Amino acid sequence: MKPVINYDELLKKVPYKFAIPIAVAKRAENLKEFAKAYVKTWDNNYVSIALKELSEGYVRIKNEEILKILIPNVK
């Protein structure tokens, strides 16, 4: 059975929808090259591991202040 990452729940933790794929890609790249995984997944895929780590709070975005530019200024 495949575990499902709830993207809406993930958006509550990381309120920048465009930053999530970037953070996951960077983490997956680190896992592939040298980093140790904090969680295990059924498929041992680097992207799956990175998504699960982000959703469970093991990994977070370092400088969220920079990400505020991604929020549109709609009036």
C-alpha angles and dihedrals in degrees: 000000000000117000113230123222109218104223092195091057089047090053089059089060097038108029094191108086094192093051095058097071091043092051091046092049092050092048092047089051090051091049091051093049108037119320126113117235119241094203138031128230132196093250101034089225113158093226092049091049092048092049092049092048091051094046093048094047098247090120126035138176109267104212110029091168090074090054093061088084087070092065109094118236099227121173 
